[in-house]
Amino acid sequence: MKKFLLAALLFVLATALVACGNKDESKPKDSKDIKIGATAGPYSDMLNKAIIPQLEKKGYKVKTVEFSDYVQPNKALDSSDIDANLFQHSIYLQNFNEQNKMKLAGLINVPTAPMGFFAKDFKSIDDIKDGAKVAIANDPSNAARTLLALQEQGLIKIDPNIEELKASEKDVVENPKNLVFQPIEAAGLPRAIESADLVGVPGNFALAAGLKLQDALFLENMPDKFRNVIAVKEENKDSQLAKDILEIVKSEEFEKIIDEEFKGFGKPDWMK
Protein backbone atom coordinates (compact mmCIF):
# COMPACT_ATOMS: atom_id res chain seq x y z
CA MET A 1 0.00 0.00 0.00
CA LYS A 2 2.86 2.37 0.88
CA LYS A 3 4.49 1.65 -2.47
CA PHE A 4 1.22 2.44 -4.24
CA LEU A 5 0.82 5.75 -2.39
CA LEU A 6 4.44 6.69 -3.12
CA ALA A 7 3.99 5.92 -6.81
CA ALA A 8 0.78 7.96 -6.92
CA LEU A 9 2.48 10.91 -5.23
CA LEU A 10 5.38 10.78 -7.67
CA PHE A 11 2.92 10.70 -10.58
CA VAL A 12 1.09 13.78 -9.27
CA LEU A 13 4.38 15.66 -8.79
CA ALA A 14 5.62 14.72 -12.26
CA THR A 15 2.35 15.84 -13.83
CA ALA A 16 2.56 19.16 -12.02
CA LEU A 17 6.13 19.70 -13.18
CA VAL A 18 5.20 18.94 -16.79
CA ALA A 19 2.30 21.36 -16.59
CA CYS A 20 4.60 24.07 -15.29
CA GLY A 21 7.15 23.33 -17.98
CA ASN A 22 4.54 23.52 -20.69
CA LYS A 23 3.09 26.79 -19.44
CA ASP A 24 3.07 29.37 -22.24
CA GLU A 25 5.34 32.12 -21.00
CA SER A 26 5.44 33.92 -24.32
CA LYS A 27 4.72 37.62 -24.37
CA PRO A 28 1.05 38.54 -24.91
CA LYS A 29 0.40 39.82 -28.42
CA ASP A 30 -0.96 43.10 -27.08
CA SER A 31 2.09 43.73 -24.86
CA LYS A 32 3.60 47.19 -25.17
CA ASP A 33 6.99 46.01 -23.90
CA ILE A 34 8.76 45.51 -27.24
CA LYS A 35 12.17 45.15 -28.91
CA ILE A 36 13.08 46.43 -32.37
CA GLY A 37 16.27 45.38 -34.13
CA ALA A 38 18.48 47.30 -36.54
CA THR A 39 22.01 47.25 -37.85
CA ALA A 40 24.27 49.59 -35.90
CA GLY A 41 24.48 53.04 -37.45
CA PRO A 42 21.93 55.11 -39.35
CA TYR A 43 18.97 52.74 -39.03
CA SER A 44 19.30 52.26 -35.29
CA ASP A 45 19.61 56.07 -35.23
CA MET A 46 16.43 56.33 -37.30
CA LEU A 47 14.63 54.12 -34.82
CA ASN A 48 15.92 56.05 -31.82
CA LYS A 49 15.29 59.53 -33.24
CA ALA A 50 12.26 59.22 -35.51
CA ILE A 51 10.23 56.16 -34.50
CA ILE A 52 10.77 55.07 -30.91
CA PRO A 53 9.96 58.45 -29.30
CA GLN A 54 6.56 58.40 -31.01
CA LEU A 55 6.00 54.76 -29.98
CA GLU A 56 6.76 55.76 -26.40
CA LYS A 57 4.14 58.50 -26.64
CA LYS A 58 1.69 55.73 -27.50
CA GLY A 59 2.58 53.89 -24.29
CA TYR A 60 5.19 51.44 -25.59
CA LYS A 61 8.33 50.56 -23.68
CA VAL A 62 10.91 50.00 -26.42
CA LYS A 63 14.40 48.54 -26.46
CA THR A 64 16.63 48.87 -29.53
CA VAL A 65 18.69 45.76 -30.33
CA GLU A 66 21.69 46.40 -32.58
CA PHE A 67 23.16 43.81 -34.94
CA SER A 68 26.38 43.77 -36.95
CA ASP A 69 25.30 41.54 -39.85
CA TYR A 70 22.38 40.89 -42.21
CA VAL A 71 21.42 37.44 -40.88
CA GLN A 72 20.84 37.65 -37.14
CA PRO A 73 18.16 40.41 -37.27
CA ASN A 74 15.85 38.16 -39.28
CA LYS A 75 16.60 35.09 -37.19
CA ALA A 76 15.78 37.09 -34.07
CA LEU A 77 12.54 38.33 -35.64
CA ASP A 78 11.52 34.84 -36.76
CA SER A 79 12.10 33.47 -33.25
CA SER A 80 10.17 36.41 -31.71
CA ASP A 81 13.23 37.60 -29.79
CA ILE A 82 12.45 40.99 -31.35
CA ASP A 83 9.12 42.38 -32.58
CA ALA A 84 10.28 44.22 -35.71
CA ASN A 85 13.49 45.12 -37.51
CA LEU A 86 14.85 47.81 -39.79
CA PHE A 87 17.94 47.06 -41.88
CA GLN A 88 17.04 45.37 -45.20
CA HIS A 89 15.35 46.09 -48.51
CA SER A 90 12.39 44.08 -49.77
CA ILE A 91 14.41 42.03 -52.28
CA TYR A 92 16.78 40.82 -49.57
CA LEU A 93 13.80 40.05 -47.32
CA GLN A 94 12.09 38.04 -50.05
CA ASN A 95 15.25 36.03 -50.79
CA PHE A 96 15.88 35.45 -47.08
CA ASN A 97 12.35 34.13 -46.61
CA GLU A 98 12.75 31.72 -49.54
CA GLN A 99 16.18 30.47 -48.51
CA ASN A 100 15.35 30.07 -44.82
CA LYS A 101 11.68 29.06 -45.05
CA MET A 102 10.60 32.02 -42.95
CA LYS A 103 7.49 34.17 -43.11
CA LEU A 104 8.58 37.74 -42.49
CA ALA A 105 6.78 40.70 -44.06
CA GLY A 106 7.73 44.25 -44.94
CA LEU A 107 5.42 46.94 -43.60
CA ILE A 108 6.63 50.09 -45.36
CA ASN A 109 9.65 51.55 -47.15
CA VAL A 110 11.64 54.20 -45.27
CA PRO A 111 14.17 56.80 -46.47
CA THR A 112 17.40 54.98 -47.26
CA ALA A 113 21.05 55.84 -47.76
CA PRO A 114 22.19 54.75 -51.24
CA MET A 115 25.09 52.40 -51.85
CA GLY A 116 28.33 54.30 -52.29
CA PHE A 117 31.32 53.21 -54.36
CA PHE A 118 34.55 54.22 -52.67
CA ALA A 119 38.14 54.23 -53.95
CA LYS A 120 41.38 55.41 -52.35
CA ASP A 121 43.30 56.07 -55.55
CA PHE A 122 40.69 57.00 -58.16
CA LYS A 123 39.21 60.46 -58.58
CA SER A 124 36.82 59.54 -61.40
CA ILE A 125 35.34 56.50 -63.10
CA ASP A 126 37.74 57.00 -66.01
CA ASP A 127 40.67 56.51 -63.60
CA ILE A 128 39.66 52.94 -62.78
CA LYS A 129 42.51 50.80 -64.05
CA ASP A 130 42.46 47.56 -66.01
CA GLY A 131 42.19 44.56 -63.67
CA ALA A 132 41.01 46.65 -60.71
CA LYS A 133 39.86 44.65 -57.69
CA VAL A 134 36.23 45.41 -56.82
CA ALA A 135 34.92 44.34 -53.40
CA ILE A 136 31.19 43.59 -53.40
CA ALA A 137 28.69 42.19 -50.88
CA ASN A 138 28.55 38.40 -50.84
CA ASP A 139 24.79 38.11 -50.27
CA PRO A 140 22.89 37.55 -53.55
CA SER A 141 20.56 40.55 -53.47
CA ASN A 142 23.20 43.13 -52.62
CA ALA A 143 25.64 41.56 -55.06
CA ALA A 144 23.06 42.00 -57.83
CA ARG A 145 22.41 45.54 -56.67
CA THR A 146 26.15 46.31 -56.87
CA LEU A 147 26.47 44.86 -60.35
CA LEU A 148 23.48 46.88 -61.56
CA ALA A 149 25.11 50.08 -60.28
CA LEU A 150 28.36 49.18 -62.06
CA GLN A 151 26.38 48.55 -65.23
CA GLU A 152 24.70 51.96 -64.91
CA GLN A 153 28.17 53.52 -64.97
CA GLY A 154 29.14 51.59 -68.12
CA LEU A 155 31.78 49.53 -66.34
CA ILE A 156 30.21 46.14 -67.08
CA LYS A 157 27.27 44.64 -68.92
CA ILE A 158 25.01 41.97 -67.45
CA ASP A 159 23.43 39.23 -69.57
CA PRO A 160 20.07 40.75 -70.63
CA ASN A 161 18.45 37.30 -70.38
CA ILE A 162 19.16 37.12 -66.65
CA GLU A 163 16.68 38.48 -64.12
CA GLU A 164 18.43 41.64 -62.93
CA LEU A 165 17.78 41.09 -59.25
CA LYS A 166 19.41 37.65 -59.40
CA ALA A 167 22.50 38.65 -61.36
CA SER A 168 25.90 37.43 -60.13
CA GLU A 169 29.49 37.77 -61.35
CA LYS A 170 29.01 34.81 -63.73
CA ASP A 171 26.30 36.78 -65.52
CA VAL A 172 28.68 39.60 -66.50
CA VAL A 173 29.03 39.30 -70.29
CA GLU A 174 31.07 42.43 -70.93
CA ASN A 175 33.89 43.57 -68.66
CA PRO A 176 36.09 45.94 -70.69
CA LYS A 177 38.30 46.86 -67.73
CA ASN A 178 38.64 43.21 -66.63
CA LEU A 179 37.40 44.03 -63.16
CA VAL A 180 38.12 41.33 -60.57
CA PHE A 181 35.22 40.84 -58.15
CA GLN A 182 35.91 40.01 -54.51
CA PRO A 183 32.72 39.03 -52.63
CA ILE A 184 32.90 39.60 -48.85
CA GLU A 185 30.42 40.00 -46.01
CA ALA A 186 28.67 43.35 -46.26
CA ALA A 187 29.73 44.47 -42.77
CA GLY A 188 33.39 44.16 -43.79
CA LEU A 189 33.13 46.30 -46.93
CA PRO A 190 34.21 49.60 -45.34
CA ARG A 191 37.46 47.98 -44.20
CA ALA A 192 38.04 46.63 -47.70
CA ILE A 193 38.61 50.17 -48.98
CA GLU A 194 42.19 49.85 -47.73
CA SER A 195 42.93 46.75 -49.83
CA ALA A 196 40.57 46.79 -52.83
CA ASP A 197 40.62 49.31 -55.67
CA LEU A 198 36.86 49.95 -55.64
CA VAL A 199 34.30 48.99 -52.99
CA GLY A 200 30.50 49.06 -53.18
CA VAL A 201 29.35 49.78 -49.61
CA PRO A 202 25.64 49.71 -48.66
CA GLY A 203 24.72 53.10 -47.23
CA ASN A 204 24.08 51.93 -43.67
CA PHE A 205 27.49 50.30 -43.34
CA ALA A 206 29.18 53.28 -45.00
CA LEU A 207 27.67 55.75 -42.54
CA ALA A 208 28.21 53.45 -39.55
CA ALA A 209 31.91 53.32 -40.47
CA GLY A 210 32.13 57.11 -40.59
CA LEU A 211 32.28 57.34 -44.38
CA LYS A 212 30.63 60.30 -46.08
CA LEU A 213 28.41 59.47 -49.02
CA GLN A 214 29.47 62.68 -50.75
CA ASP A 215 33.04 61.32 -50.78
CA ALA A 216 32.05 58.30 -52.86
CA LEU A 217 33.32 58.00 -56.41
CA PHE A 218 29.67 57.53 -57.36
CA LEU A 219 26.33 56.57 -55.77
CA GLU A 220 23.77 54.09 -56.98
CA ASN A 221 20.53 55.29 -58.53
CA MET A 222 18.28 53.60 -55.99
CA PRO A 223 14.82 52.28 -56.93
CA ASP A 224 12.21 51.64 -54.23
CA LYS A 225 12.86 47.89 -54.27
CA PHE A 226 16.26 48.64 -52.74
CA ARG A 227 14.97 51.02 -50.07
CA ASN A 228 14.84 49.59 -46.57
CA VAL A 229 11.65 48.30 -45.03
CA ILE A 230 10.43 47.88 -41.50
CA ALA A 231 9.73 44.15 -41.17
CA VAL A 232 7.59 42.06 -38.82
CA LYS A 233 6.49 38.44 -38.74
CA GLU A 234 3.82 37.89 -41.38
CA GLU A 235 1.34 36.81 -38.71
CA ASN A 236 1.78 40.21 -37.01
CA LYS A 237 1.37 42.37 -40.11
CA ASP A 238 -2.06 43.53 -38.96
CA SER A 239 -1.18 43.83 -35.27
CA GLN A 240 -1.68 47.03 -33.30
CA LEU A 241 2.09 47.52 -33.21
CA ALA A 242 2.25 47.31 -37.00
CA LYS A 243 -0.59 49.81 -37.32
CA ASP A 244 1.11 52.19 -34.91
CA ILE A 245 4.43 51.95 -36.77
CA LEU A 246 2.70 52.71 -40.07
CA GLU A 247 0.97 55.73 -38.56
CA ILE A 248 4.26 57.04 -37.18
CA VAL A 249 6.27 56.58 -40.40
CA LYS A 250 3.55 58.35 -42.38
CA SER A 251 3.44 61.28 -39.97
CA GLU A 252 4.70 64.82 -40.59
CA GLU A 253 6.88 64.54 -37.49
CA PHE A 254 8.73 61.54 -38.94
CA GLU A 255 9.43 63.32 -42.24
CA LYS A 256 10.59 66.45 -40.42
CA ILE A 257 13.17 64.45 -38.45
CA ILE A 258 14.34 62.72 -41.64
CA ASP A 259 14.85 66.10 -43.34
CA GLU A 260 16.80 67.45 -40.34
CA GLU A 261 18.82 64.42 -39.24
CA PHE A 262 19.21 62.18 -42.31
CA LYS A 263 20.27 64.46 -45.13
CA GLY A 264 21.08 62.66 -48.36
CA PHE A 265 18.73 59.75 -47.67
CA GLY A 266 16.56 59.04 -50.68
CA LYS A 267 12.84 59.05 -49.94
CA PRO A 268 10.52 56.28 -51.17
CA ASP A 269 7.95 57.11 -53.84
CA TRP A 270 5.08 57.25 -51.33
CA MET A 271 6.76 60.22 -49.59
CA LYS A 272 7.20 62.29 -52.76
C-alpha positions in Angstrom: 0.0 0.0 0.0 2.9 2.4 0.9 4.5 1.6 -2.5 1.2 2.4 -4.2 0.8 5.7 -2.4 4.4 6.7 -3.1 4.0 5.9 -6.8 0.8 8.0 -6.9 2.5 10.9 -5.2 5.4 10.8 -7.7 2.9 10.7 -10.6 1.1 13.8 -9.3 4.4 15.7 -8.8 5.6 14.7 -12.3 2.3 15.8 -13.8 2.6 19.2 -12.0 6.1 19.7 -13.2 5.2 18.9 -16.8 2.3 21.4 -16.6 4.6 24.1 -15.3 7.2 23.3 -18.0 4.5 23.5 -20.7 3.1 26.8 -19.4 3.1 29.4 -22.2 5.3 32.1 -21.0 5.4 33.9 -24.3 4.7 37.6 -24.4 1.0 38.5 -24.9 0.4 39.8 -28.4 -1.0 43.1 -27.1 2.1 43.7 -24.9 3.6 47.2 -25.2 7.0 46.0 -23.9 8.8 45.5 -27.2 12.2 45.1 -28.9 13.1 46.4 -32.4 16.3 45.4 -34.1 18.5 47.3 -36.5 22.0 47.2 -37.8 24.3 49.6 -35.9 24.5 53.0 -37.5 21.9 55.1 -39.4 19.0 52.7 -39.0 19.3 52.3 -35.3 19.6 56.1 -35.2 16.4 56.3 -37.3 14.6 54.1 -34.8 15.9 56.0 -31.8 15.3 59.5 -33.2 12.3 59.2 -35.5 10.2 56.2 -34.5 10.8 55.1 -30.9 10.0 58.5 -29.3 6.6 58.4 -31.0 6.0 54.8 -30.0 6.8 55.8 -26.4 4.1 58.5 -26.6 1.7 55.7 -27.5 2.6 53.9 -24.3 5.2 51.4 -25.6 8.3 50.6 -23.7 10.9 50.0 -26.4 14.4 48.5 -26.5 16.6 48.9 -29.5 18.7 45.8 -30.3 21.7 46.4 -32.6 23.2 43.8 -34.9 26.4 43.8 -36.9 25.3 41.5 -39.8 22.4 40.9 -42.2 21.4 37.4 -40.9 20.8 37.6 -37.1 18.2 40.4 -37.3 15.9 38.2 -39.3 16.6 35.1 -37.2 15.8 37.1 -34.1 12.5 38.3 -35.6 11.5 34.8 -36.8 12.1 33.5 -33.3 10.2 36.4 -31.7 13.2 37.6 -29.8 12.4 41.0 -31.4 9.1 42.4 -32.6 10.3 44.2 -35.7 13.5 45.1 -37.5 14.9 47.8 -39.8 17.9 47.1 -41.9 17.0 45.4 -45.2 15.4 46.1 -48.5 12.4 44.1 -49.8 14.4 42.0 -52.3 16.8 40.8 -49.6 13.8 40.1 -47.3 12.1 38.0 -50.1 15.2 36.0 -50.8 15.9 35.5 -47.1 12.4 34.1 -46.6 12.8 31.7 -49.5 16.2 30.5 -48.5 15.3 30.1 -44.8 11.7 29.1 -45.0 10.6 32.0 -42.9 7.5 34.2 -43.1 8.6 37.7 -42.5 6.8 40.7 -44.1 7.7 44.2 -44.9 5.4 46.9 -43.6 6.6 50.1 -45.4 9.7 51.6 -47.1 11.6 54.2 -45.3 14.2 56.8 -46.5 17.4 55.0 -47.3 21.0 55.8 -47.8 22.2 54.8 -51.2 25.1 52.4 -51.9 28.3 54.3 -52.3 31.3 53.2 -54.4 34.6 54.2 -52.7 38.1 54.2 -53.9 41.4 55.4 -52.4 43.3 56.1 -55.5 40.7 57.0 -58.2 39.2 60.5 -58.6 36.8 59.5 -61.4 35.3 56.5 -63.1 37.7 57.0 -66.0 40.7 56.5 -63.6 39.7 52.9 -62.8 42.5 50.8 -64.1 42.5 47.6 -66.0 42.2 44.6 -63.7 41.0 46.6 -60.7 39.9 44.6 -57.7 36.2 45.4 -56.8 34.9 44.3 -53.4 31.2 43.6 -53.4 28.7 42.2 -50.9 28.5 38.4 -50.8 24.8 38.1 -50.3 22.9 37.5 -53.6 20.6 40.5 -53.5 23.2 43.1 -52.6 25.6 41.6 -55.1 23.1 42.0 -57.8 22.4 45.5 -56.7 26.1 46.3 -56.9 26.5 44.9 -60.4 23.5 46.9 -61.6 25.1 50.1 -60.3 28.4 49.2 -62.1 26.4 48.5 -65.2 24.7 52.0 -64.9 28.2 53.5 -65.0 29.1 51.6 -68.1 31.8 49.5 -66.3 30.2 46.1 -67.1 27.3 44.6 -68.9 25.0 42.0 -67.5 23.4 39.2 -69.6 20.1 40.7 -70.6 18.4 37.3 -70.4 19.2 37.1 -66.6 16.7 38.5 -64.1 18.4 41.6 -62.9 17.8 41.1 -59.3 19.4 37.7 -59.4 22.5 38.7 -61.4 25.9 37.4 -60.1 29.5 37.8 -61.3 29.0 34.8 -63.7 26.3 36.8 -65.5 28.7 39.6 -66.5 29.0 39.3 -70.3 31.1 42.4 -70.9 33.9 43.6 -68.7 36.1 45.9 -70.7 38.3 46.9 -67.7 38.6 43.2 -66.6 37.4 44.0 -63.2 38.1 41.3 -60.6 35.2 40.8 -58.1 35.9 40.0 -54.5 32.7 39.0 -52.6 32.9 39.6 -48.9 30.4 40.0 -46.0 28.7 43.4 -46.3 29.7 44.5 -42.8 33.4 44.2 -43.8 33.1 46.3 -46.9 34.2 49.6 -45.3 37.5 48.0 -44.2 38.0 46.6 -47.7 38.6 50.2 -49.0 42.2 49.9 -47.7 42.9 46.8 -49.8 40.6 46.8 -52.8 40.6 49.3 -55.7 36.9 49.9 -55.6 34.3 49.0 -53.0 30.5 49.1 -53.2 29.4 49.8 -49.6 25.6 49.7 -48.7 24.7 53.1 -47.2 24.1 51.9 -43.7 27.5 50.3 -43.3 29.2 53.3 -45.0 27.7 55.8 -42.5 28.2 53.5 -39.6 31.9 53.3 -40.5 32.1 57.1 -40.6 32.3 57.3 -44.4 30.6 60.3 -46.1 28.4 59.5 -49.0 29.5 62.7 -50.7 33.0 61.3 -50.8 32.1 58.3 -52.9 33.3 58.0 -56.4 29.7 57.5 -57.4 26.3 56.6 -55.8 23.8 54.1 -57.0 20.5 55.3 -58.5 18.3 53.6 -56.0 14.8 52.3 -56.9 12.2 51.6 -54.2 12.9 47.9 -54.3 16.3 48.6 -52.7 15.0 51.0 -50.1 14.8 49.6 -46.6 11.6 48.3 -45.0 10.4 47.9 -41.5 9.7 44.2 -41.2 7.6 42.1 -38.8 6.5 38.4 -38.7 3.8 37.9 -41.4 1.3 36.8 -38.7 1.8 40.2 -37.0 1.4 42.4 -40.1 -2.1 43.5 -39.0 -1.2 43.8 -35.3 -1.7 47.0 -33.3 2.1 47.5 -33.2 2.2 47.3 -37.0 -0.6 49.8 -37.3 1.1 52.2 -34.9 4.4 52.0 -36.8 2.7 52.7 -40.1 1.0 55.7 -38.6 4.3 57.0 -37.2 6.3 56.6 -40.4 3.6 58.4 -42.4 3.4 61.3 -40.0 4.7 64.8 -40.6 6.9 64.5 -37.5 8.7 61.5 -38.9 9.4 63.3 -42.2 10.6 66.5 -40.4 13.2 64.5 -38.4 14.3 62.7 -41.6 14.8 66.1 -43.3 16.8 67.5 -40.3 18.8 64.4 -39.2 19.2 62.2 -42.3 20.3 64.5 -45.1 21.1 62.7 -48.4 18.7 59.7 -47.7 16.6 59.0 -50.7 12.8 59.1 -49.9 10.5 56.3 -51.2 8.0 57.1 -53.8 5.1 57.3 -51.3 6.8 60.2 -49.6 7.2 62.3 -52.8 
